[in-house]
Amino acid sequence: MHKAIDEHLIAVEAFKPANAEELEAFRLKYLGKKGILNDLFTQFKAVPNEEKKAFGQAVNRLKNAAESAVLRFKSELEEQKPLHSENDLSRPGDPIWMG
């Protein structure tokens, strides 16, 4: 069980999204309601008592790594996005000069 968590941790640390869709897919894969972390937390009940502390720490390490990766890449992707696009409807229009 710990090997699987370690493999997921390596995958989380190696993850580098190219766009926002990949980041959202990653977030859903790990942090979503039907994600890997939710499955690991439900498997926590079946872990023997003497292994619960180590298992819980490993799962929390994975959770923190996934959350920080999502936040970090989300902010990086937002910085790369242009502030104004040509079709931005919230920008002021061209002035109309009365002649």
C-alpha positions as CSV (number, residue, x, y, z in Angstrom):
1,M,0.0,0.0,0.0
2,H,2.8,2.4,0.8
3,K,4.5,1.6,-2.5
4,A,1.3,2.8,-4.3
5,I,1.3,6.0,-2.3
6,D,5.0,6.6,-3.0
7,E,4.4,6.0,-6.8
8,H,1.5,8.6,-6.7
9,L,3.7,11.0,-4.8
10,I,6.4,10.7,-7.5
11,A,3.8,11.2,-10.2
12,V,2.5,14.3,-8.4
13,E,6.0,15.8,-8.1
14,A,6.8,15.1,-11.7
15,F,3.5,16.6,-13.1
16,K,3.8,19.6,-15.3
17,P,0.6,20.7,-17.1
18,A,0.7,22.3,-20.5
19,N,-2.7,24.0,-20.2
20,A,-5.6,24.5,-17.8
21,E,-7.5,21.4,-19.0
22,E,-4.6,19.1,-18.0
23,L,-4.4,20.8,-14.6
24,E,-8.2,20.3,-14.1
25,A,-7.9,16.7,-15.1
26,F,-5.0,16.2,-12.6
27,R,-7.0,18.0,-9.9
28,L,-10.0,15.7,-10.5
29,K,-7.8,12.6,-10.6
30,Y,-6.3,13.2,-7.2
31,L,-8.5,15.7,-5.3
32,G,-11.9,15.0,-6.8
33,K,-14.8,13.2,-5.1
34,K,-14.0,10.0,-7.0
35,G,-10.3,10.7,-6.9
36,I,-7.3,8.7,-5.7
37,L,-7.1,10.5,-2.4
38,N,-10.7,9.9,-1.5
39,D,-10.2,6.2,-2.2
40,L,-7.1,6.1,0.0
41,F,-9.0,7.8,2.8
42,T,-11.8,5.2,2.6
43,Q,-9.2,2.4,2.7
44,F,-7.8,3.9,5.9
45,K,-10.5,2.0,7.8
46,A,-9.1,-1.3,6.7
47,V,-5.6,-0.6,7.7
48,P,-4.4,-2.4,10.9
49,N,-4.1,-0.1,13.9
50,E,-0.3,-0.4,14.2
51,E,0.0,0.8,10.6
52,K,-2.5,3.6,10.7
53,K,-0.1,6.4,11.8
54,A,2.4,5.7,8.9
55,F,-0.4,5.2,6.4
56,G,-2.2,8.4,7.4
57,Q,1.1,10.4,7.3
58,A,1.8,9.1,3.8
59,V,-1.7,9.9,2.5
60,N,-1.5,13.4,4.0
61,R,1.9,14.0,2.4
62,L,0.4,13.0,-0.9
63,K,-2.6,15.2,-0.4
64,N,-0.5,18.2,0.5
65,A,1.8,17.7,-2.5
66,A,-1.2,17.4,-4.8
67,E,-2.9,20.5,-3.4
68,S,0.3,22.6,-3.5
69,A,0.9,21.5,-7.1
70,V,-2.6,22.5,-8.2
71,L,-2.2,25.9,-6.5
72,R,1.3,26.5,-7.9
73,F,0.4,25.6,-11.5
74,K,-2.9,27.4,-11.3
75,S,-1.1,30.7,-10.4
76,E,1.5,30.0,-13.1
77,L,-1.1,29.5,-15.8
78,E,-3.0,32.6,-14.7
79,E,0.2,34.7,-15.0
80,Q,0.7,33.4,-18.5
81,K,-2.8,34.3,-19.6
82,P,-3.0,37.7,-21.4
83,L,-4.8,40.4,-19.4
84,H,-6.9,41.6,-22.3
85,S,-8.0,39.7,-25.4
86,E,-9.4,41.1,-28.5
87,N,-12.9,39.8,-27.7
88,D,-13.0,41.0,-24.1
89,L,-16.5,42.4,-23.6
90,S,-15.6,44.0,-20.2
91,R,-13.1,46.4,-21.8
92,P,-14.3,49.9,-22.6
93,G,-15.3,50.5,-26.2
94,D,-13.7,52.8,-28.7
95,P,-14.7,56.4,-28.2
96,I,-17.2,57.9,-30.6
97,W,-16.2,61.4,-31.6
98,M,-18.9,63.8,-32.4
99,G,-18.0,65.9,-35.4
